[in-house]
Amino acid sequence: MQALIHQGNKLISSSKDGCIKVWDVLLQHCCQTVLGFKGEVWSLDVGPSEQRLVAGCVDSDLRVYAIRSPKSSSTDSQLANNSVGGRLTAASDSDDNQDAQMVVAMEAAAAAAEGANGLQQQQQSGKHDVLVCMGTVRRAGQERVVLIRFDASGQLLGVMGAGKGLEVFRVHSTDEAVKKMKRRRKRKKEKQQHKAAKMAEDDTPGGQQHDEGHGAASGTAAELETLRASDEMGSLYVIMAKHKLKSFSFNPGRLTGCLGQVALGLASNSVEVVDLKESGYEVGSRLDLGGHRSDVRCLALAADDTQLLSGSNSGCKLWDPLSGACLGSIDTGYALCCVYAPGNRHALVGTKEGAIQLIDVGACTVIHTEQAHNGPVWSLALLPDKSGFISGSADKSIKFWTWTVTTVKQQLNGEQQEGSNNNNSSKKGGKKAGRSKDTGANAQQEDAATVVRQLGFTQTRTIEMADDVLCVRVSPDGRLLTASLLDATIKVYYLDR
C-alpha cells in the first residue's frame, strides 16, 4: 500500500515486513523507517490535508501519525499552549473572578511543562522524521485490516476488516480535539488531587506520601503533553453487511442531511450505497445483478437475438440482451465454449472436463451430458445443414456429432428415466391384501408417468490431429472444415471426405 505526500515530495509505503517506509521522491532514497507493528501492515491512508496518516495491521489497533510539514514548525503542543495562553489573557482582563485566574494559571503552568516534555520527545525521535506517532485508536473488529480510506472532506475515516463489517470513525476538528484534550487533563488532575487528599488522611506521614503522589503525577506527565490520537478521532458506528466486504469508497460530494455516503462492494457481486447520519446508517440503494462470480469464458447469441448465453467456471447464465436482466442460472461444468442449437430452444456447452452438455434453455436445466473427449473441449461449431455439430478438444481430436431424438419417461416429481426402464414394482405385491394400498399407489405413478421425446446427439466420426485443437469452423456452404492447432498451424479439410 502506498500514499504520496505532495508537500515535501514524500512517498509512504507499507509492506508485509511489518514496517512503514518514507521515501524522498527527488533524492530517491528512504529517509525514515517506522517500526513497532505486530505483523504485516496491510493498509494506510493520508488525510486530504496531508497532516495525519493512519495505518492498520493484523491487530485491532489503528496507528495514527502526525505528518511534519517542511514549511511549518508549529506542533500540536504549541497549539494547545497557545489556546491555554489565550484563555489566561481573557481571564486576566476581568478582575471579578480571581479564582478563575488562579485555576487558569495552574493549567498554563502544567501545559508549559507538558509542552516541554513533548518537545524533548520530539527531539529524541529525530529532527528530520516525517512521521511522528500520536498513539493508537482501538477499533471494534478483531480481524486484520484490509482497507483504510478517508473521505474527501477528511471528517470521516472508514476501516474495512476481513469480515462483513465496515467501521466508520469521525475525525474531530482542531478545536474539538483541544477541548477533548483539556477535559482529559482535567479528569486526570482531579483524580490526582483526590488521590493526594486520600493519602493525606492516612495515619502514615503525609509528607512522604504526598511526595510519592507528586512523583507519580510527574511520571504520568509525559502521557499528557500533546494531542493524542484518541482526541482527534472516535468510532461512530460499525456498518454490518449481509455478505463479506471486498471494497468500499466514499462519495466525494456532500449530501444534505447526511454526514456522508459510502458504497460497499460485497462478495455476492452486489453494491450497496449506505447513507451515513448522526443517529445511524441506512441502506439507500442496492445494485444487485445476477452476474458471474468469476471470469466469463464463452458467449453465445441466439439466432433471433432474444437471448444471450454466457459461461464461466461456476456455470452458465441466460440473459436478456435488451434489458440486461438475468433470466436464469444453469449448473454446468467449467464452461469453455457454447453454441445455440437450431431452433434456439437448446444449447450446447463444452466443459473443461471433456464433456458436452445439452441444455434446455426454457427450463434452464441440463438434459443430457456426454463424456465426449479426454481433454478440455475448446470449440463447438454447427453444421450448415443443421444436421449436427463438430467439437474440437485438447485430446488432439475432432469429432462429428449428429442430432437424435431420445425417449424418456418423466415422473411427476421431475425425475427422468430411460424409456426402456419400466417400473414393474406394481406387479409384485397384488397377491396380499395388506399391500393393496401400495399397489394402488404404484399404479397411479405408472399412470402419471408420461413418455417425453427430447433432443440428444450421437457421435458419427473422429479425426485425429497432430496437436491440441483450439478452434474448429465450417464454411457456410458446408464444403470446408478448418481447425487451428496449438502448434500455430491451421488445417483445412474437405468436409465431405
Secondary structure by P-SEA (a helix, b strand, c coil): ccccccccbbbbbbccccbbbbbccccccccccccccccccccccccccccbbbbbccccbbbbbbbbbccccccaaaaaaaaaaaaaaaaaaccccaaaaaaaaaaaaaaaaaaaaaaaaaaaacccccccccbbbbccccccccbbbbcccccbbbbbccccbbbbbbbbcaaaaaaaaaaaaaaaaaaaaaaaaaaaaccccaaaaaaaaaaaaaaaccccccccccccccccbbbbcccccccccccccccccccbbbbbbccccbbbbbbbccccccccccccccccccccccccccccccbbbbbcccbbbbbcccccccccccccccccbbbbcccccbbbbbcccbbbbbbcccccccccccccccccccccccccccccccccccccbbbbbbbbbbbbbbccccccccccccccccccccccccaaaaaaaaaaaaaabbbbbbbbcccccccccccccccccccccccbbbbbccccbbbbbcccc
